[in-house]
Amino acid sequence: MSRRITIETSASGQRYVSIQRSRSAICPPTHHQHHHHPPNHPPHHHHHHDYVRVLRETWNRMVERETALDKANKGLLCETNNLKKALETARAEAHRLSSVVIPQLECQIANLSGENQALRRELQNTTGSCGRHHAEIEALRIRICHQDKEIKDLKCDKSNLERRAEELLRQINQHRCGGCGGGCVRRIEELVRDVAHWKDKFFDMQDRRNALSDLADAQERKIRTYEDILRRNGFICP
């Protein structure tokens, strides 16, 4: 089958396009194409022609549409090639992810899970120790309050003894000129022993109070350390 396209102009000057499609009769007839002609009638060769006549403007629109379709087809072909390349790249990336990246992530997840479990165990131990230290600190604070009260009482007793000693010394000075009997001497000796006893007791209580205060400070430092650990790991609010 062949196609011929001819452009013609009508007698009136209107330009139109005649599109001719013809079937060539040159091919030898087949069994089905052979026709028997009656006598006295010469054989007649049939030419089958199909004509479509369109205006020039319509032809131009058809050409423009064909050009646009050809351009769109080329664009689609280019886009298809790009999509094929992107598909190959995606397949390569998927293979890399499944064979390299995902196993690495699974290994990291396993390591992080182990670290998380270790942190949870440390948190449980730290929380228990923190609670025990809070209880110990509270007990130490109570003991320190009692010690402070005893020290305050001892200071009061010490002040009373100092006043009594001053009073006795004043009495001794008053009676020095007239002499001092044995009762006065014994009284002074008893007073001196009382002063020494209460003085030793005062310093002993003060030493114990200082020791308890140092112990409470050490426990508070431990508590702050535990709280810093919990705060860094996000278990308590800052």
Short mmCIF file of the C-alpha atoms (twelve columns), coordinates in Angstrom:
data_MODEL
# 
_entry.id   MODEL 
# 
loop_
_atom_site.group_PDB 
_atom_site.id 
_atom_site.type_symbol 
_atom_site.label_atom_id 
_atom_site.label_alt_id 
_atom_site.label_comp_id 
_atom_site.label_asym_id 
_atom_site.label_seq_id 
_atom_site.Cartn_x 
_atom_site.Cartn_y 
_atom_site.Cartn_z 
_atom_site.pdbx_PDB_model_num 
ATOM 1   C CA . MET A 1   0.000   0.000   0.000   1 
ATOM 2   C CA . SER A 2   1.357   3.451   -0.907  1 
ATOM 3   C CA . ARG A 3   0.124   6.900   -0.015  1 
ATOM 4   C CA . ARG A 4   0.257   10.034  -2.147  1 
ATOM 5   C CA . ILE A 5   -0.474  13.467  -0.775  1 
ATOM 6   C CA . THR A 6   -1.200  16.248  -3.256  1 
ATOM 7   C CA . ILE A 7   -2.042  19.881  -2.604  1 
ATOM 8   C CA . GLU A 8   -4.507  21.416  -5.069  1 
ATOM 9   C CA . THR A 9   -6.243  24.730  -5.555  1 
ATOM 10  C CA . SER A 10  -9.874  24.982  -6.660  1 
ATOM 11  C CA . ALA A 11  -11.008 27.002  -9.691  1 
ATOM 12  C CA . SER A 12  -12.515 29.580  -7.382  1 
ATOM 13  C CA . GLY A 13  -9.147  30.116  -5.766  1 
ATOM 14  C CA . GLN A 14  -9.960  28.378  -2.504  1 
ATOM 15  C CA . ARG A 15  -7.032  26.342  -1.400  1 
ATOM 16  C CA . TYR A 16  -7.687  22.834  -0.241  1 
ATOM 17  C CA . VAL A 17  -5.740  19.650  0.213   1 
ATOM 18  C CA . SER A 18  -6.654  16.369  -1.416  1 
ATOM 19  C CA . ILE A 19  -5.294  13.340  0.419   1 
ATOM 20  C CA . GLN A 20  -5.218  10.341  -1.882  1 
ATOM 21  C CA . ARG A 21  -4.859  6.756   -0.809  1 
ATOM 22  C CA . SER A 22  -4.656  4.248   -3.647  1 
ATOM 23  C CA . ARG A 23  -4.333  0.486   -3.998  1 
ATOM 24  C CA . SER A 24  -1.999  -0.396  -6.834  1 
ATOM 25  C CA . ALA A 25  -3.329  -2.804  -9.478  1 
ATOM 26  C CA . ILE A 26  0.115   -3.847  -10.623 1 
ATOM 27  C CA . CYS A 27  0.200   -6.832  -8.271  1 
ATOM 28  C CA . PRO A 28  -0.773  -10.078 -10.026 1 
ATOM 29  C CA . PRO A 29  -4.274  -11.222 -9.179  1 
ATOM 30  C CA . THR A 30  -4.665  -14.030 -6.761  1 
ATOM 31  C CA . HIS A 31  -7.143  -16.838 -6.994  1 
ATOM 32  C CA . HIS A 32  -9.733  -14.802 -5.140  1 
ATOM 33  C CA . GLN A 33  -9.000  -11.652 -7.121  1 
ATOM 34  C CA . HIS A 34  -9.437  -13.295 -10.598 1 
ATOM 35  C CA . HIS A 35  -12.629 -12.264 -12.362 1 
ATOM 36  C CA . HIS A 36  -14.129 -13.910 -15.441 1 
ATOM 37  C CA . HIS A 37  -15.344 -11.493 -18.099 1 
ATOM 38  C CA . PRO A 38  -18.063 -12.374 -20.566 1 
ATOM 39  C CA . PRO A 39  -17.253 -12.488 -24.277 1 
ATOM 40  C CA . ASN A 40  -17.138 -9.293  -26.266 1 
ATOM 41  C CA . HIS A 41  -16.304 -7.387  -23.094 1 
ATOM 42  C CA . PRO A 42  -12.687 -6.362  -22.754 1 
ATOM 43  C CA . PRO A 43  -11.154 -6.795  -19.373 1 
ATOM 44  C CA . HIS A 44  -11.440 -3.790  -17.144 1 
ATOM 45  C CA . HIS A 45  -8.837  -3.003  -14.503 1 
ATOM 46  C CA . HIS A 46  -10.377 -1.469  -11.393 1 
ATOM 47  C CA . HIS A 47  -8.436  1.162   -9.498  1 
ATOM 48  C CA . HIS A 48  -9.727  1.744   -5.965  1 
ATOM 49  C CA . HIS A 49  -9.060  5.278   -4.893  1 
ATOM 50  C CA . ASP A 50  -10.107 6.908   -1.616  1 
ATOM 51  C CA . TYR A 51  -9.987  10.699  -1.578  1 
ATOM 52  C CA . VAL A 52  -10.297 13.021  1.383   1 
ATOM 53  C CA . ARG A 53  -10.361 16.705  0.572   1 
ATOM 54  C CA . VAL A 54  -9.786  19.154  3.423   1 
ATOM 55  C CA . LEU A 55  -9.260  22.878  3.589   1 
ATOM 56  C CA . ARG A 56  -5.760  24.239  3.800   1 
ATOM 57  C CA . GLU A 57  -6.415  25.671  7.263   1 
ATOM 58  C CA . THR A 58  -7.608  22.252  8.439   1 
ATOM 59  C CA . TRP A 59  -4.507  20.690  6.893   1 
ATOM 60  C CA . ASN A 60  -2.306  23.191  8.716   1 
ATOM 61  C CA . ARG A 61  -4.032  22.364  11.981  1 
ATOM 62  C CA . MET A 62  -3.489  18.673  11.302  1 
ATOM 63  C CA . VAL A 63  0.193   19.316  10.629  1 
ATOM 64  C CA . GLU A 64  0.503   21.374  13.799  1 
ATOM 65  C CA . ARG A 65  -1.257  18.661  15.775  1 
ATOM 66  C CA . GLU A 66  1.020   16.028  14.261  1 
ATOM 67  C CA . THR A 67  4.046   18.144  15.171  1 
ATOM 68  C CA . ALA A 68  2.759   18.593  18.716  1 
ATOM 69  C CA . LEU A 69  2.042   14.874  19.016  1 
ATOM 70  C CA . ASP A 70  5.508   14.058  17.710  1 
ATOM 71  C CA . LYS A 71  7.040   16.471  20.221  1 
ATOM 72  C CA . ALA A 72  4.946   14.999  23.033  1 
ATOM 73  C CA . ASN A 73  5.929   11.509  21.920  1 
ATOM 74  C CA . LYS A 74  9.608   12.449  22.027  1 
ATOM 75  C CA . GLY A 75  9.084   13.976  25.476  1 
ATOM 76  C CA . LEU A 76  7.368   10.823  26.693  1 
ATOM 77  C CA . LEU A 77  10.170  8.723   25.228  1 
ATOM 78  C CA . CYS A 78  12.767  10.859  27.017  1 
ATOM 79  C CA . GLU A 79  10.758  10.692  30.244  1 
ATOM 80  C CA . THR A 80  10.483  6.916   29.867  1 
ATOM 81  C CA . ASN A 81  14.244  6.635   29.485  1 
ATOM 82  C CA . ASN A 82  14.757  8.826   32.536  1 
ATOM 83  C CA . LEU A 83  12.297  6.711   34.506  1 
ATOM 84  C CA . LYS A 84  14.153  3.568   33.456  1 
ATOM 85  C CA . LYS A 85  17.424  5.086   34.634  1 
ATOM 86  C CA . ALA A 86  15.786  6.184   37.895  1 
ATOM 87  C CA . LEU A 87  14.385  2.680   38.314  1 
ATOM 88  C CA . GLU A 88  17.825  1.144   37.875  1 
ATOM 89  C CA . THR A 89  19.260  3.652   40.358  1 
ATOM 90  C CA . ALA A 90  16.463  2.873   42.824  1 
ATOM 91  C CA . ARG A 91  17.075  -0.848  42.452  1 
ATOM 92  C CA . ALA A 92  20.780  -0.369  43.104  1 
ATOM 93  C CA . GLU A 93  20.003  1.824   46.120  1 
ATOM 94  C CA . ALA A 94  17.492  -0.729  47.428  1 
ATOM 95  C CA . HIS A 95  20.093  -3.473  47.070  1 
ATOM 96  C CA . ARG A 96  22.641  -1.338  48.906  1 
ATOM 97  C CA . LEU A 97  20.148  -0.565  51.672  1 
ATOM 98  C CA . SER A 98  19.108  -4.183  52.105  1 
ATOM 99  C CA . SER A 99  22.631  -5.599  51.967  1 
ATOM 100 C CA . VAL A 100 24.680  -2.884  53.720  1 
ATOM 101 C CA . VAL A 101 22.741  -0.109  55.446  1 
ATOM 102 C CA . ILE A 102 19.969  -2.169  57.049  1 
ATOM 103 C CA . PRO A 103 22.392  -4.726  58.588  1 
ATOM 104 C CA . GLN A 104 24.454  -1.845  59.969  1 
ATOM 105 C CA . LEU A 105 21.329  -0.263  61.460  1 
ATOM 106 C CA . GLU A 106 20.283  -3.599  62.956  1 
ATOM 107 C CA . CYS A 107 23.723  -3.919  64.556  1 
ATOM 108 C CA . GLN A 108 23.477  -0.365  65.929  1 
ATOM 109 C CA . ILE A 109 19.974  -1.071  67.247  1 
ATOM 110 C CA . ALA A 110 21.232  -4.198  69.008  1 
ATOM 111 C CA . ASN A 111 24.124  -2.253  70.563  1 
ATOM 112 C CA . LEU A 112 21.847  0.593   71.652  1 
ATOM 113 C CA . SER A 113 19.366  -1.892  73.106  1 
ATOM 114 C CA . GLY A 114 22.158  -3.448  75.153  1 
ATOM 115 C CA . GLU A 115 23.300  -0.023  76.360  1 
ATOM 116 C CA . ASN A 116 19.701  0.863   77.201  1 
ATOM 117 C CA . GLN A 117 19.294  -2.289  79.280  1 
ATOM 118 C CA . ALA A 118 22.559  -1.528  81.083  1 
ATOM 119 C CA . LEU A 119 21.364  2.024   81.783  1 
ATOM 120 C CA . ARG A 120 18.055  0.711   83.119  1 
ATOM 121 C CA . ARG A 121 19.862  -1.653  85.476  1 
ATOM 122 C CA . GLU A 122 22.135  1.176   86.571  1 
ATOM 123 C CA . LEU A 123 19.074  3.380   87.063  1 
ATOM 124 C CA . GLN A 124 17.397  0.765   89.244  1 
ATOM 125 C CA . ASN A 125 20.535  0.370   91.338  1 
ATOM 126 C CA . THR A 126 21.031  4.124   91.502  1 
ATOM 127 C CA . THR A 127 17.397  4.723   92.436  1 
ATOM 128 C CA . GLY A 128 17.634  2.219   95.272  1 
ATOM 129 C CA . SER A 129 20.899  3.703   96.493  1 
ATOM 130 C CA . CYS A 130 19.458  7.190   96.151  1 
ATOM 131 C CA . GLY A 131 16.470  6.253   98.315  1 
ATOM 132 C CA . ARG A 132 18.704  4.678   100.945 1 
ATOM 133 C CA . HIS A 133 20.950  7.725   100.993 1 
ATOM 134 C CA . HIS A 134 17.948  10.032  101.354 1 
ATOM 135 C CA . ALA A 135 16.801  8.008   104.366 1 
ATOM 136 C CA . GLU A 136 20.312  8.078   105.838 1 
ATOM 137 C CA . ILE A 137 20.570  11.825  105.327 1 
ATOM 138 C CA . GLU A 138 17.199  12.355  106.998 1 
ATOM 139 C CA . ALA A 139 18.310  10.254  109.977 1 
ATOM 140 C CA . LEU A 140 21.567  12.204  110.169 1 
ATOM 141 C CA . ARG A 141 19.691  15.486  110.091 1 
ATOM 142 C CA . ILE A 142 17.544  14.344  112.996 1 
ATOM 143 C CA . ARG A 143 20.651  13.335  114.938 1 
ATOM 144 C CA . ILE A 144 22.282  16.669  114.141 1 
ATOM 145 C CA . CYS A 145 19.201  18.502  115.443 1 
ATOM 146 C CA . HIS A 146 19.453  16.549  118.712 1 
ATOM 147 C CA . GLN A 147 23.166  17.252  118.897 1 
ATOM 148 C CA . ASP A 148 22.558  20.946  118.295 1 
ATOM 149 C CA . LYS A 149 20.040  20.964  121.149 1 
ATOM 150 C CA . GLU A 150 22.509  19.208  123.467 1 
ATOM 151 C CA . ILE A 151 25.268  21.610  122.471 1 
ATOM 152 C CA . LYS A 152 22.952  24.524  123.166 1 
ATOM 153 C CA . ASP A 153 22.171  23.079  126.604 1 
ATOM 154 C CA . LEU A 154 25.866  22.521  127.259 1 
ATOM 155 C CA . LYS A 155 26.637  26.083  126.298 1 
ATOM 156 C CA . CYS A 156 23.995  27.224  128.759 1 
ATOM 157 C CA . ASP A 157 25.496  25.004  131.507 1 
ATOM 158 C CA . LYS A 158 28.958  26.273  130.644 1 
ATOM 159 C CA . SER A 159 27.792  29.860  130.967 1 
ATOM 160 C CA . ASN A 160 26.231  29.063  134.361 1 
ATOM 161 C CA . LEU A 161 29.439  27.405  135.554 1 
ATOM 162 C CA . GLU A 162 31.490  30.333  134.373 1 
ATOM 163 C CA . ARG A 163 29.223  32.687  136.311 1 
ATOM 164 C CA . ARG A 164 29.506  30.474  139.406 1 
ATOM 165 C CA . ALA A 165 33.285  30.387  139.064 1 
ATOM 166 C CA . GLU A 166 33.407  34.140  138.754 1 
ATOM 167 C CA . GLU A 167 31.211  34.447  141.847 1 
ATOM 168 C CA . LEU A 168 33.487  32.119  143.838 1 
ATOM 169 C CA . LEU A 169 36.573  33.980  142.703 1 
ATOM 170 C CA . ARG A 170 34.952  37.195  143.808 1 
ATOM 171 C CA . GLN A 171 34.141  35.673  147.201 1 
ATOM 172 C CA . ILE A 172 37.713  34.382  147.516 1 
ATOM 173 C CA . ASN A 173 39.089  37.821  146.853 1 
ATOM 174 C CA . GLN A 174 36.737  39.299  149.436 1 
ATOM 175 C CA . HIS A 175 37.812  36.815  152.120 1 
ATOM 176 C CA . ARG A 176 41.485  36.723  151.214 1 
ATOM 177 C CA . CYS A 177 42.434  39.315  153.745 1 
ATOM 178 C CA . GLY A 178 40.542  37.508  156.517 1 
ATOM 179 C CA . GLY A 179 41.755  34.070  155.419 1 
ATOM 180 C CA . CYS A 180 39.867  31.188  153.811 1 
ATOM 181 C CA . GLY A 181 38.876  28.024  155.600 1 
ATOM 182 C CA . GLY A 182 39.029  24.423  154.380 1 
ATOM 183 C CA . GLY A 183 35.371  24.465  153.310 1 
ATOM 184 C CA . CYS A 184 36.052  27.247  150.914 1 
ATOM 185 C CA . VAL A 185 38.995  25.374  149.387 1 
ATOM 186 C CA . ARG A 186 36.940  22.206  148.949 1 
ATOM 187 C CA . ARG A 187 34.186  24.192  147.309 1 
ATOM 188 C CA . ILE A 188 36.632  25.691  144.866 1 
ATOM 189 C CA . GLU A 189 38.083  22.263  144.048 1 
ATOM 190 C CA . GLU A 190 34.605  20.841  143.399 1 
ATOM 191 C CA . LEU A 191 33.774  23.775  141.220 1 
ATOM 192 C CA . VAL A 192 36.987  23.339  139.241 1 
ATOM 193 C CA . ARG A 193 36.193  19.651  138.676 1 
ATOM 194 C CA . ASP A 194 32.662  20.511  137.552 1 
ATOM 195 C CA . VAL A 195 34.000  23.073  135.143 1 
ATOM 196 C CA . ALA A 196 36.505  20.573  133.708 1 
ATOM 197 C CA . HIS A 197 33.825  17.849  133.398 1 
ATOM 198 C CA . TRP A 198 31.353  20.037  131.574 1 
ATOM 199 C CA . LYS A 199 34.090  21.485  129.433 1 
ATOM 200 C CA . ASP A 200 35.178  17.999  128.302 1 
ATOM 201 C CA . LYS A 201 31.568  17.011  127.677 1 
ATOM 202 C CA . PHE A 202 31.006  20.152  125.645 1 
ATOM 203 C CA . PHE A 203 34.022  19.537  123.415 1 
ATOM 204 C CA . ASP A 204 33.060  15.870  123.001 1 
ATOM 205 C CA . MET A 205 29.562  16.798  121.897 1 
ATOM 206 C CA . GLN A 206 30.956  19.425  119.579 1 
ATOM 207 C CA . ASP A 207 33.313  16.888  117.964 1 
ATOM 208 C CA . ARG A 208 30.476  14.406  117.463 1 
ATOM 209 C CA . ARG A 209 28.300  17.110  115.994 1 
ATOM 210 C CA . ASN A 210 31.027  18.106  113.525 1 
ATOM 211 C CA . ALA A 211 31.521  14.458  112.517 1 
ATOM 212 C CA . LEU A 212 27.800  14.042  111.870 1 
ATOM 213 C CA . SER A 213 27.719  17.257  109.876 1 
ATOM 214 C CA . ASP A 214 30.633  16.078  107.709 1 
ATOM 215 C CA . LEU A 215 28.890  12.744  107.137 1 
ATOM 216 C CA . ALA A 216 25.670  14.494  106.133 1 
ATOM 217 C CA . ASP A 217 27.592  16.706  103.690 1 
ATOM 218 C CA . ALA A 218 29.208  13.635  102.116 1 
ATOM 219 C CA . GLN A 219 25.827  11.940  101.734 1 
ATOM 220 C CA . GLU A 220 24.356  15.065  100.139 1 
ATOM 221 C CA . ARG A 221 27.222  15.149  97.634  1 
ATOM 222 C CA . LYS A 222 26.485  11.531  96.710  1 
ATOM 223 C CA . ILE A 223 22.805  12.355  96.284  1 
ATOM 224 C CA . ARG A 224 23.651  15.268  93.982  1 
ATOM 225 C CA . THR A 225 25.908  12.981  91.939  1 
ATOM 226 C CA . TYR A 226 23.116  10.413  91.533  1 
ATOM 227 C CA . GLU A 227 20.638  13.133  90.605  1 
ATOM 228 C CA . ASP A 228 23.048  14.477  87.960  1 
ATOM 229 C CA . ILE A 229 23.312  10.978  86.448  1 
ATOM 230 C CA . LEU A 230 19.520  10.623  86.363  1 
ATOM 231 C CA . ARG A 231 19.102  14.113  84.897  1 
ATOM 232 C CA . ARG A 232 21.664  13.499  82.124  1 
ATOM 233 C CA . ASN A 233 19.883  10.301  81.119  1 
ATOM 234 C CA . GLY A 234 16.491  12.041  81.087  1 
ATOM 235 C CA . PHE A 235 14.924  10.101  83.965  1 
ATOM 236 C CA . ILE A 236 14.216  13.225  86.029  1 
ATOM 237 C CA . CYS A 237 13.400  16.756  84.946  1 
ATOM 238 C CA . PRO A 238 16.208  19.329  85.117  1 
# 
